[in-house]
Structure formats: structure tokens, C-alpha cells
């Protein structure tokens, strides 16, 4: 763990060396581009020395790396996972905005996929409407700018098969006309990059990513995939999410704080969480180590015990063929904890073998295992209801994001979907309630 932190600090140091040199000669804002599913260094820390956090968004290329589900890959082959690019938008927006506790930063998409790329195992063309949807998903998430890689497709070298806005002969390619369309739509809507806080915060922690890479205890254990499971469940309930670091200033003003698998919790952060009044949803392995990567002295969940009176006595990892059945189609996959609740903690759900599975003490809910998709949806919905946050059960292909006074609705799927319930009596600013495949709908929210 010390070596992983040291390695990350070297990236921070090298980045600061460069930004200090630039600032000695220029007052222009400085940006740098991050990438998808890369967690080798702490992006929050690097961003402290940047004015603009950006990232390279290739939804189709990333689809093959995100899931092994063949049905998902086929359904979203030419548009990408409905939640993976959005997750990175929210993560890197936090890098751009949470700067020493002040939300004064900015974020962009530095490289946006305009067509087939050349580096993935397979490189399908975007489905009709996908390139436009990607741009609007970014702008709805508060991006100031979406920049395409690249301007003109080269006729030489290793990336000559990577499409661009212009063809190799200089003629306009498909994405060029999409840029023209989105530009006119942005002007029509008078769209702005609104950085308003969401009432839902999902904590993502780079230390935890490194910890569970080093000590997964189960072959298929992945912290980022675990966090994504909660993120997907929130998105499927029609909720806009802020991804934040585990810092006290990042959870101010929240109604729901979701913090799965944070390996070490500082007492200052947990104290701020407790005083926030927010509903807290914690996943297994939370608070199970101290900052020196040792099991906490009085057993997990460590400092979280100030919010939920319980102790984790044993953990197990299980192969895919042996999930832990709960009730109905709910189950734990790959990881389960055996908990000893205190007098003030209630077991809300049990496994079929009699072990407590879901616990609550006041404002804090604890899930003692890695939930499958249906269980994650159930737990997230219950937490949203307890927090008094509006939510909607979404069609599998529909996602929603609020930006200022505009609600954006996206259809990632292959069929038309009736989104009238999401529109209500609101004014439609863009698109139509019967949302076409890869379509975008924008409606006005009340001031």
C-alpha cells in the first residue's frame, strides 16, 4: 500500500513540476486528459494542480472491457454501456470541481470517439444516433467542451483505421454533421455547464481500489466493478449522481451517501457523515482496515460502528456457481460477511441459511455481501425512499440526468420507448416523449 501511494505521489509530483513551469510563463488554464478504467494513480490528487480535468471517452472500445455479459455486449454493441461513460463523466467532474473543498474547477471530454476505432479487440461502427447521444450525455453531465479525436483520418501509420470528423481525402465524415447538429441544438437550448450539487453522493476511493487489487480474497473481486453496480442501480432509478472522494467537504448538502467497500475510514470523515443527517448506504469490506492496511483493532466495520452497532466476525468469497440466496431473486455474489449486530441494529433481511444480510441502525444501512443486480436495485430504492429523494423505475435502456433547469433523457436501446411519465406536464425542449433508439429528450424543470 505504501508503494502504491508513493507511485501515485510521483505522478502528482511530475504533473505539478510541469504545471509550475507553465504557470511561470502563462496564466492560461491548464488541463490534462485521464482515461477510462485506469486507476493506477489518484486522479483527485493530480487534479489539484489542474484547472480543467478531462478524459478520453471511447464508449464502444470500453464496452468489451467492462462486462463479460454476451447479451449486454450485443444489445449495446454500437453505443456502449449505458452507465460506464456516465460514471467517468461524474468521476472526472469531481476531479475538476473538488479542489481543496471549493467547487471552482472545470471538466471536458478531451477525446470523443467519432466512429470506429482501431485498438479494441473488435471495432464496430457506432449505431445511428450514438455519436449525438454521447455528446449530449457529456454536456448534460456539465462538460464545457467535447473535443473529437480526431479532425482528419490519416492515410498512414498505426492509427490510419481510426475514424475522424473528416475522411482521409478531406471530405466530411458522418460525425462532422453530428457536430453541426449538436452545436445548433446547444445554441437553441441556450445550454450551460451547470455544476449544481446532486443530493446523492457515491464515494469512490483510489486507496480502496489499490487495497482490493492487492488483497481481493476472491478471484473475481473488483472494487470499481462493485462501485459501478451501485452506480448503475442509482441511474436505473432515474437519479443524478455525484461521485466524490472520501472527504468531509465532499458530502456537504447530500441526502444520500453511498460508500461501498471503502477499506479505511477516517474518524473525521465518518464524523462528518454522521452529522450530515444523510441516509448512509455502506457495502461490505467498509472500514475493515486501518490506513496501514491492517485489520481494525475492534473488528470491521471500524469507525463506521459509530453509525451502525455491529461487528463482522467472518468473511467468505464464493465462486460464481455458489451464490448466497436471500429471498426471491435476491442474492449475494462472490462475497458474504457474517455479522454480529448490536442491540440497536436491526436485521432487515436474512439469507436462506439464516445469516443476517441487510442491517440498519438509524440513518445507516449496511449490506453484508456483494449484491446481485436485483438486490442492488432494491437496496438503492429503499435508501432513496428513506432519504426522501424522487426516483423512478426506469426502462432498462433509459437513463436520466438533470442539469440546472433541464432534465435530459437518453435511450441507449434498440427500440422506441414511451417516456411520457418522465415528461409529465413539463415543456419539451428537444426531442419527443416517444423516444427513438439512441434518442435524446430534454424537458424544462421548474425554477
C-alpha positions as CSV (number, residue, x, y, z in Angstrom):
1,X,0.0,0.0,0.0
2,X,2.8,2.4,0.8
3,X,4.4,1.7,-2.6
4,X,1.1,2.3,-4.4
5,X,0.7,5.6,-2.6
6,X,4.3,6.5,-3.3
7,X,3.8,5.7,-7.0
8,X,0.7,7.8,-7.2
9,X,2.5,10.7,-5.5
10,X,5.2,10.5,-8.1
11,X,2.6,11.1,-10.8
12,X,1.2,14.0,-8.8
13,X,4.8,15.4,-8.3
14,X,5.6,15.1,-12.0
15,X,2.4,16.8,-13.0
16,X,3.0,19.6,-10.6
17,X,6.5,20.1,-11.9
18,X,5.1,20.7,-15.4
19,X,2.2,22.9,-14.3
20,X,4.6,25.1,-12.2
21,X,6.8,25.6,-15.2
22,X,3.8,26.5,-17.4
23,X,2.4,28.9,-14.8
24,X,5.7,30.7,-14.6
25,X,5.2,31.7,-18.2
26,X,1.5,31.8,-18.8
27,X,-1.8,32.4,-17.0
28,X,-3.8,30.2,-19.4
29,X,-5.8,27.5,-17.8
30,X,-4.1,24.1,-17.7
31,X,-5.8,20.8,-18.4
32,X,-4.8,17.1,-18.7
33,X,-6.6,14.1,-20.0
34,X,-7.4,11.0,-18.0
35,X,-8.6,7.6,-19.3
36,X,-11.4,5.1,-18.7
37,X,-10.9,2.2,-16.2
38,X,-7.4,3.4,-15.3
39,X,-6.8,3.6,-11.6
40,X,-3.0,3.4,-11.2
41,X,-2.8,6.9,-9.5
42,X,-5.1,9.1,-7.5
43,X,-6.9,11.4,-10.1
44,X,-8.3,13.6,-7.3
45,X,-4.7,14.4,-6.2
46,X,-3.4,15.1,-9.7
47,X,-6.3,17.4,-10.4
48,X,-5.4,19.7,-7.5
49,X,-2.8,21.2,-9.8
50,X,-5.0,21.4,-12.9
51,X,-7.6,24.0,-13.9
52,X,-9.5,21.5,-16.1
53,X,-9.9,17.8,-15.7
54,X,-10.6,15.9,-18.9
55,X,-10.8,12.4,-20.1
56,X,-10.8,10.3,-23.3
57,X,-14.2,8.8,-24.0
58,X,-14.4,5.7,-26.3
59,X,-17.7,4.0,-25.3
60,X,-17.6,1.2,-27.9
61,X,-14.0,0.4,-27.2
62,X,-14.6,0.2,-23.5
63,X,-17.6,-2.0,-23.7
64,X,-15.5,-5.1,-24.2
65,X,-13.5,-4.3,-21.1
66,X,-16.5,-3.6,-18.8
67,X,-18.5,-6.7,-19.0
68,X,-18.4,-10.4,-20.0
69,X,-22.2,-10.5,-20.4
70,X,-22.8,-11.5,-24.0
71,X,-26.4,-10.2,-24.1
72,X,-25.2,-6.8,-22.9
73,X,-22.4,-6.7,-25.4
74,X,-24.8,-7.5,-28.3
75,X,-27.6,-5.1,-27.2
76,X,-25.2,-2.1,-26.8
77,X,-22.6,-3.1,-29.4
78,X,-22.7,0.2,-31.3
79,X,-23.4,2.6,-28.4
80,X,-21.5,1.3,-25.4
81,X,-22.6,0.5,-21.8
82,X,-25.4,2.9,-20.7
83,X,-23.5,3.7,-17.4
84,X,-19.8,3.3,-18.0
85,X,-19.1,6.6,-19.8
86,X,-21.5,8.4,-17.5
87,X,-19.6,7.0,-14.5
88,X,-16.4,8.5,-15.8
89,X,-18.1,11.8,-16.5
90,X,-19.2,12.0,-12.9
91,X,-15.8,10.8,-11.6
92,X,-13.8,13.3,-13.6
93,X,-16.3,16.1,-12.9
94,X,-15.4,15.6,-9.3
95,X,-11.7,15.8,-10.1
96,X,-12.3,19.1,-11.8
97,X,-14.6,20.5,-9.2
98,X,-13.5,19.3,-5.8
99,X,-10.4,21.5,-5.4
100,X,-9.4,21.9,-1.8
101,X,-13.1,21.8,-0.9
102,X,-14.1,24.5,-3.3
103,X,-16.2,23.7,-6.4
104,X,-14.4,26.0,-8.8
105,X,-12.9,23.5,-11.3
106,X,-13.9,22.6,-14.8
107,X,-14.1,19.4,-16.9
108,X,-14.1,18.4,-20.5
109,X,-14.1,15.4,-22.8
110,X,-10.7,15.8,-24.5
111,X,-11.1,12.9,-26.9
112,X,-14.5,11.7,-28.0
113,X,-15.0,8.7,-30.3
114,X,-16.4,9.8,-33.7
115,X,-16.6,6.4,-35.4
116,X,-14.9,3.0,-35.4
117,X,-11.6,3.0,-33.6
118,X,-8.5,0.8,-34.3
119,X,-7.3,-0.5,-30.9
120,X,-10.1,-2.6,-29.4
121,X,-10.4,-6.4,-29.9
122,X,-13.2,-5.6,-32.4
123,X,-14.1,-2.2,-33.8
124,X,-17.8,-1.9,-34.8
125,X,-19.3,1.3,-36.2
126,X,-21.5,3.4,-33.9
127,X,-25.2,2.7,-34.2
128,X,-27.3,5.6,-35.7
129,X,-27.7,8.4,-33.2
130,X,-24.9,7.1,-30.8
131,X,-22.4,9.9,-31.6
132,X,-25.0,12.5,-30.9
133,X,-26.1,10.7,-27.7
134,X,-22.5,10.6,-26.4
135,X,-22.1,14.4,-26.9
136,X,-25.4,15.2,-25.1
137,X,-24.6,12.8,-22.2
138,X,-21.4,14.7,-21.6
139,X,-23.0,18.2,-21.9
140,X,-25.8,17.1,-19.6
141,X,-23.1,16.0,-17.0
142,X,-21.7,19.5,-17.1
143,X,-18.9,19.3,-19.7
144,X,-17.8,22.6,-21.0
145,X,-16.4,21.1,-24.2
146,X,-16.5,17.8,-26.2
147,X,-13.4,17.5,-28.4
148,X,-13.2,14.8,-31.1
149,X,-10.3,12.5,-31.8
150,X,-9.6,13.3,-34.5
151,X,-10.1,16.0,-37.0
152,X,-8.9,14.1,-40.1
153,X,-8.3,10.4,-40.6
154,X,-4.7,9.8,-41.6
155,X,-3.8,7.6,-44.6
156,X,-0.6,6.4,-42.9
157,X,0.9,4.9,-39.7
158,X,-0.6,2.8,-36.9
159,X,-3.9,4.7,-36.4
160,X,-4.9,5.1,-40.0
161,X,-8.0,2.9,-39.4
162,X,-9.2,5.2,-36.6
163,X,-12.1,7.3,-38.0
164,X,-12.3,11.1,-37.7
165,X,-14.6,14.1,-38.5
166,X,-13.0,14.2,-41.9
167,X,-12.2,11.3,-44.3
168,X,-8.6,10.7,-45.4
169,X,-9.4,12.7,-48.6
170,X,-10.7,15.6,-46.6
171,X,-14.4,15.1,-47.2
172,X,-16.8,15.5,-44.3
173,X,-17.5,12.2,-42.4
174,X,-20.7,11.3,-40.5
175,X,-19.5,12.7,-37.2
176,X,-18.8,16.1,-38.7
177,X,-22.5,16.6,-39.5
178,X,-23.4,15.3,-36.0
179,X,-21.2,18.1,-34.6
180,X,-23.1,20.6,-36.7
181,X,-26.4,19.3,-35.4
182,X,-25.4,19.2,-31.7
183,X,-23.9,22.7,-32.0
184,X,-27.2,24.1,-33.3
185,X,-29.1,22.3,-30.6
186,X,-26.9,23.6,-27.9
187,X,-27.5,27.1,-29.2
188,X,-31.2,26.6,-29.4
189,X,-31.4,25.4,-25.8
190,X,-29.0,28.1,-24.5
191,X,-27.4,25.2,-22.7
192,X,-24.9,25.9,-19.8
193,X,-22.4,23.7,-17.9
194,X,-24.2,23.7,-14.6
195,X,-22.2,22.4,-11.7
196,X,-25.1,22.2,-9.2
197,X,-24.7,19.5,-6.5
198,X,-26.7,16.3,-6.6
199,X,-28.3,15.3,-3.3
200,X,-26.8,11.8,-4.0
201,X,-23.1,11.2,-3.5
202,X,-21.3,8.0,-4.4
203,X,-17.9,7.7,-2.8
204,X,-15.1,6.4,-4.9
205,X,-11.7,5.9,-3.3
206,X,-8.4,5.2,-5.1
207,X,-6.8,3.7,-1.9
208,X,-9.6,1.2,-1.8
209,X,-9.1,0.3,-5.4
210,X,-5.4,-0.5,-4.7
211,X,-6.2,-2.3,-1.4
212,X,-8.7,-4.8,-3.0
213,X,-6.4,-5.3,-6.0
214,X,-3.7,-6.4,-3.6
215,X,-5.9,-8.5,-1.3
216,X,-9.1,-9.4,-3.2
217,X,-9.6,-12.7,-1.4
218,X,-11.7,-13.8,-4.3
219,X,-10.6,-14.2,-7.9
220,X,-13.3,-12.1,-9.4
221,X,-13.4,-9.3,-6.7
222,X,-13.2,-5.8,-8.3
223,X,-13.7,-2.6,-6.3
224,X,-14.5,-0.5,-9.4
225,X,-17.0,-3.1,-10.7
226,X,-18.6,-3.1,-7.2
227,X,-18.9,0.7,-7.2
228,X,-20.3,0.5,-10.7
229,X,-23.0,-1.9,-9.5
230,X,-24.4,0.7,-7.1
231,X,-23.9,3.5,-9.7
232,X,-26.0,1.5,-12.2
233,X,-28.7,0.9,-9.7
234,X,-28.9,4.6,-8.9
235,X,-29.0,5.5,-12.6
236,X,-31.7,2.9,-13.2
237,X,-33.8,4.7,-10.6
238,X,-33.6,8.0,-12.6
239,X,-31.2,9.7,-10.2
240,X,-28.4,12.1,-11.0
241,X,-25.2,11.2,-9.0
242,X,-22.1,13.0,-7.9
243,X,-19.0,10.8,-7.5
244,X,-16.9,12.1,-4.7
245,X,-13.7,11.4,-2.7
246,X,-14.0,10.3,1.0
247,X,-13.5,13.8,2.3
248,X,-15.8,15.7,4.7
249,X,-16.2,18.7,2.4
250,X,-17.4,16.5,-0.5
251,X,-20.5,15.2,1.3
252,X,-21.9,18.6,2.5
253,X,-25.6,19.1,1.4
254,X,-26.3,15.4,0.5
255,X,-29.4,13.5,1.4
256,X,-27.9,10.0,0.5
257,X,-24.3,8.9,0.8
258,X,-23.4,5.6,-0.9
259,X,-20.0,4.2,0.2
260,X,-19.3,0.6,-0.9
261,X,-16.1,-1.0,0.1
262,X,-14.0,1.9,1.5
263,X,-11.2,0.0,3.0
264,X,-10.1,2.6,5.6
265,X,-12.3,5.2,7.1
266,X,-11.0,8.3,8.8
267,X,-12.8,9.3,12.0
268,X,-13.1,12.9,10.6
269,X,-14.9,11.7,7.5
270,X,-17.3,9.4,9.5
271,X,-18.0,12.2,11.9
272,X,-18.9,14.5,9.0
273,X,-21.1,11.7,7.5
274,X,-22.9,11.3,10.9
275,X,-23.5,15.0,11.3
276,X,-24.7,15.4,7.7
277,X,-28.1,13.9,8.5
278,X,-28.0,12.0,5.3
279,X,-29.0,8.4,4.8
280,X,-25.9,6.3,4.6
281,X,-25.6,3.1,2.4
282,X,-22.5,1.2,3.1
283,X,-21.3,-2.0,1.4
284,X,-19.2,-4.9,2.7
285,X,-15.5,-4.5,3.5
286,X,-16.2,-0.9,4.5
287,X,-13.9,0.2,7.4
288,X,-12.3,-3.3,7.6
289,X,-8.7,-2.0,7.6
290,X,-6.8,0.9,9.0
291,X,-4.7,3.2,6.9
292,X,-1.7,0.9,7.4
293,X,-3.6,-1.9,5.8
294,X,-4.2,-3.9,9.0
295,X,-7.4,-5.3,10.3
296,X,-9.0,-2.7,12.5
297,X,-8.4,-3.3,16.2
298,X,-12.0,-3.9,17.3
299,X,-13.1,-5.7,14.1
300,X,-14.8,-4.3,11.0
301,X,-16.5,-2.0,10.2
302,X,-14.1,0.0,12.3
303,X,-15.1,3.7,12.6
304,X,-18.4,3.0,10.9
305,X,-19.5,1.4,14.2
306,X,-20.2,4.9,15.4
307,X,-23.2,4.9,12.9
308,X,-24.2,1.2,13.0
309,X,-23.6,-1.0,16.0
310,X,-22.3,-4.3,14.6
311,X,-19.1,-6.4,14.2
312,X,-18.0,-8.5,11.2
313,X,-16.9,-11.9,12.6
314,X,-16.0,-13.7,9.4
315,X,-15.9,-13.2,5.6
316,X,-16.0,-15.6,2.7
317,X,-15.6,-15.4,-1.1
318,X,-17.6,-17.8,-3.2
319,X,-17.2,-19.0,-6.8
320,X,-19.9,-17.9,-9.4
321,X,-21.5,-21.3,-9.1
322,X,-22.4,-20.8,-5.4
323,X,-24.2,-17.5,-4.8
324,X,-25.8,-16.9,-1.4
325,X,-29.6,-17.0,-1.8
326,X,-31.6,-14.5,0.1
327,X,-35.3,-14.0,-0.8
328,X,-36.9,-14.1,-4.2
329,X,-34.3,-13.4,-6.8
330,X,-32.0,-11.5,-4.4
331,X,-28.6,-13.0,-3.8
332,X,-25.0,-12.2,-2.8
333,X,-22.4,-12.9,-5.5
334,X,-18.8,-13.7,-4.7
335,X,-18.6,-12.1,-1.2
336,X,-20.5,-12.6,2.0
337,X,-19.9,-11.4,5.6
338,X,-21.1,-12.9,8.9
339,X,-22.2,-10.1,11.2
340,X,-22.9,-9.8,14.9
341,X,-25.4,-6.9,15.3
342,X,-25.6,-4.9,18.5
343,X,-28.9,-4.2,20.3
344,X,-29.7,-1.1,18.3
345,X,-29.1,-2.7,14.9
346,X,-32.0,-4.5,13.1
347,X,-31.6,-7.2,10.5
348,X,-33.9,-6.2,7.7
349,X,-33.2,-9.3,5.6
350,X,-31.6,-12.7,6.0
351,X,-30.1,-15.3,3.8
352,X,-31.8,-18.6,3.3
353,X,-29.2,-20.2,5.6
354,X,-30.2,-17.9,8.4
355,X,-27.5,-15.3,8.4
356,X,-28.2,-11.6,8.6
357,X,-27.8,-10.0,5.2
358,X,-29.1,-6.4,5.4
359,X,-28.9,-4.3,8.6
360,X,-30.0,-0.8,9.7
361,X,-29.2,1.4,12.7
362,X,-30.8,4.8,12.4
363,X,-29.6,6.6,9.3
364,X,-27.1,3.9,8.3
365,X,-27.9,0.8,6.1
366,X,-25.2,-1.9,5.8
367,X,-25.2,-4.6,3.1
368,X,-23.3,-7.6,4.3
369,X,-22.4,-9.0,0.9
370,X,-21.9,-8.2,-2.8
371,X,-25.5,-7.7,-4.1
372,X,-26.6,-9.1,-7.4
373,X,-28.4,-6.7,-9.8
374,X,-31.9,-7.1,-8.4
375,X,-30.7,-6.8,-4.8
376,X,-28.7,-3.7,-5.6
377,X,-31.8,-2.1,-7.2
378,X,-33.9,-3.0,-4.2
379,X,-31.5,-1.6,-1.6
380,X,-30.8,1.6,-3.5
381,X,-34.5,2.2,-4.0
382,X,-35.2,1.7,-0.3
383,X,-32.4,4.1,0.6
384,X,-33.7,6.7,-1.8
385,X,-37.2,6.5,-0.3
386,X,-35.8,6.8,3.2
387,X,-33.8,9.9,2.1
388,X,-36.9,11.5,0.5
389,X,-35.4,11.6,-3.0
390,X,-37.6,11.4,-6.1
391,X,-37.0,8.2,-8.1
392,X,-38.5,6.3,-11.0
393,X,-38.2,2.7,-12.0
394,X,-36.6,3.1,-15.5
395,X,-36.9,1.0,-18.6
396,X,-33.7,-0.9,-19.0
397,X,-32.4,1.3,-21.8
398,X,-33.4,4.7,-20.4
399,X,-31.2,7.0,-18.3
400,X,-31.9,10.4,-16.9
401,X,-29.7,13.3,-15.9
402,X,-30.7,16.7,-14.5
403,X,-28.6,19.8,-15.4
404,X,-29.7,23.0,-13.9
405,X,-33.3,23.6,-15.1
406,X,-33.2,21.0,-17.8
407,X,-33.8,17.2,-17.5
408,X,-32.1,15.1,-20.2
409,X,-33.4,11.6,-21.0
410,X,-31.4,9.1,-23.1
411,X,-32.4,5.9,-24.9
412,X,-29.5,3.6,-25.2
413,X,-31.6,0.8,-26.6
414,X,-32.7,-0.6,-30.0
415,X,-36.5,0.2,-29.6
416,X,-38.7,3.2,-29.2
417,X,-39.6,3.9,-25.5
418,X,-42.5,5.9,-24.2
419,X,-41.0,8.4,-21.7
420,X,-44.3,10.3,-21.1
421,X,-44.1,9.6,-17.3
422,X,-40.7,11.4,-17.2
423,X,-42.0,14.3,-19.1
424,X,-45.4,14.9,-17.3
425,X,-46.7,18.3,-18.0
426,X,-43.2,19.8,-18.5
427,X,-42.3,21.7,-21.6
428,X,-40.3,19.6,-24.1
429,X,-37.2,21.5,-25.3
430,X,-35.7,18.8,-27.5
431,X,-36.9,15.5,-28.9
432,X,-40.2,13.8,-28.2
433,X,-41.7,11.7,-25.4
434,X,-41.8,8.6,-27.7
435,X,-38.0,8.4,-27.6
436,X,-36.4,6.7,-30.6
437,X,-33.3,4.4,-30.3
438,X,-30.2,6.4,-29.2
439,X,-32.5,9.4,-29.0
440,X,-32.2,12.4,-26.7
441,X,-35.0,14.2,-24.9
442,X,-34.8,17.4,-23.0
443,X,-37.5,18.9,-20.8
444,X,-37.8,22.0,-18.7
445,X,-37.7,21.7,-14.9
446,X,-39.3,24.2,-12.5
447,X,-37.1,27.0,-11.2
